[in-house]
Amino acid sequence: MKQKGPQVDLAIQESNKMIRFLFIVVIAALTISSCRSTRKIQTAIATKKDSTEIAKQATSDPHLDSIKFIKNTYNQLLANRIEFQTFSAKINTDYQGSDGKKYDVNVFVRMKKDSIIWVSVNGALGIEGMRLMINKDSVYILNKLDKEYQVRSIAYLQEVAALPLDLRTVQELIIGNPVFLDTNIVSYTTDGSTISLLSEGQWFRHLISVNNNDHVVLHSKLDDVDILRNRTCFLNYSDYETGKGAKFSTNRTISVTEKTKLDVKLNFKQYAFNETLSYPFSVPKNYKRK
């Protein structure tokens, strides 16, 4: 057992990094390169633009059909957003760390909408190495291996990810709803079975691909608009289930490239919506504040 200690320690340390990356990459994705038809749209699609406004453009806007197509796809994408009051999941997580080694950890997540996120990271031997709790104001981290804890403001999420993250945005990332989907859609592509929308926002150029039939997200790709960061995130969604009242992807593959590369596979072994949950989080007296 002692010989396995360093391996568990490394796995948990890397899982801490992986959790931080999850704040960014649950909305990232794999681009589709086999699209055969492309149309450029120079007009931004505003969410407040109603059918009357579009009708007024009918005699002057040569891109009207494309605008209607994009608007319909965008609205269908929003219609697939998962609504929940509580959510819990057990996620088997395989990933390759910055040291090139592969790890396998279990991540347990519990959430109450607009209130709390609770995360427990367990190593391959079932040892809990980290517990994380986020509310509207603060981030709490327990490092159980080193017997340390941290208390940070919610701004810590932005410091870690260099993104405008808050509690609600992180919940959307975990549940699988698309975020950073800007209404400034500049082009779309389609190959019959999939539709891809390219938007340009403050933080990312976001290429998101959806199924042409039910408009669930299949792939997404985010390129940082800050070329100095050279940050790209990819995510592939698959194995959707609908038995629990929502279109939910149970398998996701993630790749994040910045200074180093992180590859993650997420397999939702269990998940549930709207059950009564508890969120245990207490700091032992012998833990040091970091």
Secondary structure, 3 states (H helix, E strand, C coil): CHHHHHHHHHHHHHHHHHHHHHHHHCCCCCCCCCCCEEEECCCCCCCCCCHHHHHHCCCCCCCHHHHHHHHHHHHHHHHCCCCCCEEEEEEEEEEECCCCCEEEEEEEEEEECCCEEEEEEECCCCCEEEEEEEECCEEEEEECCCCEEEEEECHHHHHHHCCCCCHHHHHHHHHCCCCCCCCCEEEEEECCCEEEEEEECCCEEEEEEEECCCCCEEEEEEEECCCCCCCEEEEEEEEEECCCCCCEEEEEEEEEECCCEEEEEEEEEEEEECCCCCCCCCCCCCCEEC
